[in-house]
């Protein structure tokens, strides 16, 4: 019965809100100052401070309006000119370096000789150390954390002589939601992305809404309306290619409603001009993969994993790299 489903949903939402409140509701609201453009500090002014094997903090990479730390992982075998570049965004309460290692990105970087940019949140920005994916002043183009990450990318592309056409971004939870926001605001920067346990662009514009949408996906919108949120976030009159996106959701996730994964797939399928009702479904032993677009290179893929909670799936890193054409 409908009322029974509503009661269950309400109970689930309350439990989720309690778990997530310390990560989001306690955020200190520091408002960044707009600094338009790609303000990249020249190479001689860039200070590289080693932190651990293969990882250094790069300071002086730009105006950094989002007040983020830029950590960089360089594999033992130096990347070749024209290398791809991968940006990895941690979840709430995680360190950038530990997450990159535990999720398998460091191992992948070693194998492919690809550098990693690891933006790291601070307690001063958000007491839960979550990226502020729900605050417009941090996700709009040339503002806040979004611009800080854009500046990191520009600096790393220059330093590594990387291929600007092969810059990728991925993240978990708040990092996943931030990933989707970056793909929308900077489609000319990122070739593709991957969102694990994240939310669609425009799902929330404040802490209270963020908690609500983590508990229960929404709001109710048409596919076009969801797509319009992304198109409105992009540069004015943007006519270039849209980033491809890999989406992952665990059906046992009690922190972020797995239905957010469906909304992400709907949103980005519409952005790519695809019929959201027409997809190809492949059933695998431990997952289901749904794709939109060409069979050889789908624009959107949605992985559904029964029994998986709010974690980075073991197989995700390898599959994402394959989706991006790196592995």
C-alpha positions in Angstrom: 0.0 0.0 0.0 1.1 3.5 -0.7 1.0 4.7 2.9 3.2 1.8 4.0 5.8 2.7 1.3 5.7 6.3 2.5 6.3 5.3 6.1 9.2 3.1 5.1 10.7 5.9 3.0 10.2 8.4 5.8 12.0 6.1 8.3 14.8 5.5 5.8 15.1 9.2 5.2 15.4 10.0 8.9 18.1 7.4 9.5 20.1 8.7 6.5 19.7 12.3 7.6 21.1 11.5 11.1 24.1 9.7 9.5 24.8 12.4 7.0 24.1 15.5 9.2 27.6 15.6 10.7 29.0 15.6 7.2 26.8 18.3 5.7 24.7 20.2 8.1 27.7 21.3 10.2 29.5 22.8 7.2 31.1 26.1 7.8 29.8 28.4 5.0 32.8 30.2 3.6 31.8 32.1 0.5 34.5 32.1 -2.1 35.3 35.2 -4.2 34.7 34.9 -8.0 38.0 34.7 -9.9 37.2 34.2 -13.6 39.5 32.5 -16.0 42.2 29.9 -15.9 44.7 31.7 -13.6 47.6 29.4 -13.7 50.8 30.4 -11.9 53.9 30.1 -14.1 56.1 27.1 -13.5 58.9 28.8 -11.5 56.4 29.8 -8.8 55.0 26.3 -8.3 56.1 24.8 -5.0 56.1 21.0 -5.0 56.2 19.7 -1.4 56.7 15.9 -1.1 54.2 14.3 1.3 54.8 10.5 0.8 56.2 8.2 -1.9 55.1 9.4 -5.3 52.8 12.1 -3.8 53.5 15.8 -3.4 51.4 18.9 -2.6 51.6 21.5 -5.3 51.2 25.0 -4.0 50.8 28.2 -6.0 48.8 26.5 -8.7 46.4 29.5 -9.0 44.1 31.8 -7.1 42.4 28.8 -5.5 39.1 30.4 -4.6 37.8 27.1 -3.2 40.7 26.8 -0.7 41.5 23.2 -1.7 44.8 21.4 -1.4 46.3 20.1 -4.6 48.0 16.7 -4.2 49.6 15.0 -7.2 50.6 11.4 -7.6 53.4 10.8 -10.1 54.0 7.1 -11.0 57.5 5.6 -10.6 58.0 5.5 -14.4 57.5 9.2 -15.4 54.5 9.8 -17.6 55.2 10.3 -21.3 54.3 13.5 -23.2 50.6 13.4 -24.2 49.7 11.3 -21.2 46.0 11.3 -20.0 45.3 12.9 -16.7 42.9 11.6 -14.0 41.3 13.7 -11.3 40.1 11.7 -8.2 37.7 13.2 -5.7 37.4 11.6 -2.2 34.3 11.1 -0.2 33.3 12.8 3.1 35.8 12.3 5.9 38.4 10.7 3.6 41.9 11.8 2.8 42.7 12.2 -0.9 45.8 9.9 -0.8 44.2 7.1 1.1 41.1 7.0 -1.1 43.2 7.0 -4.3 45.2 4.1 -3.0 42.3 2.1 -1.6 40.1 2.5 -4.6 42.8 1.2 -6.9 43.7 4.5 -8.7 47.3 4.5 -7.6 47.8 0.9 -8.9 46.2 1.9 -12.2 48.3 5.0 -12.5 51.5 2.9 -12.0 50.4 0.4 -14.6 49.4 3.0 -17.2 52.0 5.6 -16.3 49.3 8.2 -15.8 49.5 11.0 -13.2 46.7 11.6 -10.7 45.4 15.0 -9.4 44.0 14.5 -6.0 42.1 17.6 -4.7 41.6 17.5 -1.0 38.9 19.2 1.1 39.7 20.9 4.4 37.9 21.1 7.8 37.8 24.9 7.3 35.6 24.5 4.2 33.4 21.7 5.5 33.5 20.1 8.9 32.7 16.7 7.4 35.4 17.3 4.8 32.9 16.9 2.0 33.2 18.7 -1.3 30.4 21.3 -1.4 28.5 19.8 -4.3 25.2 21.3 -3.1 26.4 25.0 -2.9 26.1 27.0 -6.2 29.0 29.2 -5.2 31.3 26.1 -5.3 30.0 24.3 -8.4 29.3 27.1 -11.0 31.9 27.7 -13.6 34.8 29.9 -12.5 33.6 29.9 -8.9 34.8 28.3 -5.7 35.9 24.7 -5.5 35.0 24.1 -9.2 37.5 26.8 -10.3 40.2 25.5 -7.9 39.9 22.1 -9.5 39.9 23.6 -13.0 43.2 25.5 -12.1 44.7 22.3 -10.8 43.9 20.6 -14.1 45.4 23.4 -16.2 48.6 23.4 -14.1 49.0 19.6 -14.2 48.4 19.5 -18.0 51.2 22.0 -18.4 53.6 20.3 -16.0 53.1 16.8 -17.4 52.7 17.9 -21.0 49.4 15.9 -20.8 46.8 15.6 -23.5 44.1 18.3 -22.7 41.6 16.1 -24.7 42.0 13.2 -22.3 41.4 14.7 -18.9 39.0 12.5 -16.7 37.4 13.0 -13.3 35.8 10.5 -10.9 34.6 10.5 -7.3 32.7 8.8 -4.5 29.6 10.1 -2.7 30.2 13.9 -2.2 33.1 13.5 -4.6 30.8 11.8 -7.1 28.2 14.5 -6.9 31.0 17.0 -7.4 32.2 15.0 -10.4 28.8 15.4 -12.0 28.8 19.1 -11.3 32.3 19.5 -12.8 31.3 17.7 -16.0 28.3 20.1 -16.3 30.2 23.3 -15.6 33.4 22.4 -17.5 32.5 20.1 -20.4 35.3 21.7 -22.4 37.8 20.5 -19.7 36.8 16.9 -19.1 36.5 14.2 -21.7 34.6 11.8 -19.4 33.8 11.1 -15.8 32.6 8.5 -13.4 30.2 8.9 -10.5 30.0 6.3 -7.7 27.1 6.7 -5.2 26.6 10.3 -6.3 23.7 12.6 -7.1 22.5 14.4 -10.3 23.4 18.0 -11.1 20.9 20.3 -9.5 19.5 17.8 -7.0 20.1 20.3 -4.2 21.1 23.9 -3.7 21.6 23.9 0.1 22.4 21.6 3.0 18.8 20.8 3.9 18.0 19.8 0.3 21.2 17.8 0.1 20.2 15.7 3.1 16.7 15.2 1.7 18.0 14.1 -1.7 20.5 11.7 -0.2 17.6 10.1 1.6 15.2 10.1 -1.3 16.1 10.9 -4.8 14.3 13.8 -6.6 12.8 16.2 -7.3 10.3 15.0 -9.9 11.4 16.4 -13.3 11.2 15.3 -16.9 14.2 14.0 -18.7 14.5 17.3 -20.5 14.3 19.3 -17.3 17.1 17.3 -15.8 19.1 17.8 -19.0 18.5 21.5 -19.0 20.1 21.8 -15.6 23.4 20.6 -17.1 23.0 22.7 -20.2 22.4 25.8 -18.1 25.5 25.1 -16.1 27.7 24.9 -19.1 29.5 27.9 -20.8 27.1 30.2 -22.6 26.2 28.8 -26.1 28.4 25.8 -25.5 28.4 23.7 -28.7 31.2 21.2 -28.1 31.1 17.5 -27.2 29.5 16.6 -23.9 31.6 14.4 -21.5 30.7 10.7 -21.4 29.8 9.3 -18.0 30.0 6.1 -16.1 27.5 5.8 -13.1 27.7 3.3 -10.3 25.2 2.5 -7.6 24.9 -0.2 -4.9 21.4 -1.3 -4.1 22.2 -1.7 -0.4 23.4 1.9 -0.1 21.6 3.5 2.9 23.5 6.8 2.7 22.6 7.9 -0.8 19.4 6.6 -2.3 20.3 4.4 -5.3 17.6 5.9 -7.3 19.9 8.9 -7.7 21.8 6.7 -10.1 18.8 6.4 -12.3 18.3 10.2 -12.3 21.9 10.7 -13.3 21.5 8.3 -16.2 18.3 10.1 -17.3 20.0 13.5 -17.0 23.1 12.7 -19.0 21.2 10.6 -21.6 19.1 13.6 -22.3 22.2 15.9 -22.5 23.6 13.6 -25.1 20.3 13.8 -27.1 19.5 10.1 -26.5 16.1 8.6 -25.8 16.2 7.8 -22.1 13.7 5.0 -22.5 15.9 3.1 -25.0 18.9 1.4 -23.5 20.9 -1.9 -23.8 20.9 -4.0 -20.6 23.6 -6.6 -20.0 23.2 -9.0 -17.0 26.5 -10.1 -15.4 27.1 -12.5 -12.5 27.4 -9.7 -9.9 26.0 -6.6 -11.6 23.8 -5.2 -14.3 25.1 -2.8 -16.9 22.7 -0.5 -18.8 24.0 1.7 -21.6 22.8 4.5 -23.8 24.3 5.3 -27.2 26.5 3.3 -29.5 27.5 -0.3 -28.5 31.2 0.4 -29.1 31.4 3.7 -27.2 28.2 4.4 -25.2 27.7 8.0 -24.0 26.2 6.8 -20.6 26.5 3.6 -18.6 24.8 2.7 -15.4 26.1 -0.1 -13.2 23.7 -1.6 -10.7 25.2 -3.8 -8.0 22.9 -5.8 -5.7 24.1 -6.1 -2.1 26.7 -3.4 -2.3 26.5 -0.5 0.1 28.0 3.0 0.2 31.5 2.0 -0.9 33.8 2.0 -3.9 33.1 -1.3 -5.7 36.2 -3.5 -6.2 35.6 -3.8 -10.0 34.8 -0.1 -10.6 38.3 1.3 -11.2 39.2 -1.2 -14.0 35.8 -1.0 -15.6 35.8 2.9 -15.5 39.3 3.0 -17.1 38.0 0.7 -19.9 35.0 2.9 -20.4 37.3 5.9 -20.8 39.4 4.0 -23.3 42.5 3.9 -21.1 42.7 0.2 -20.3 
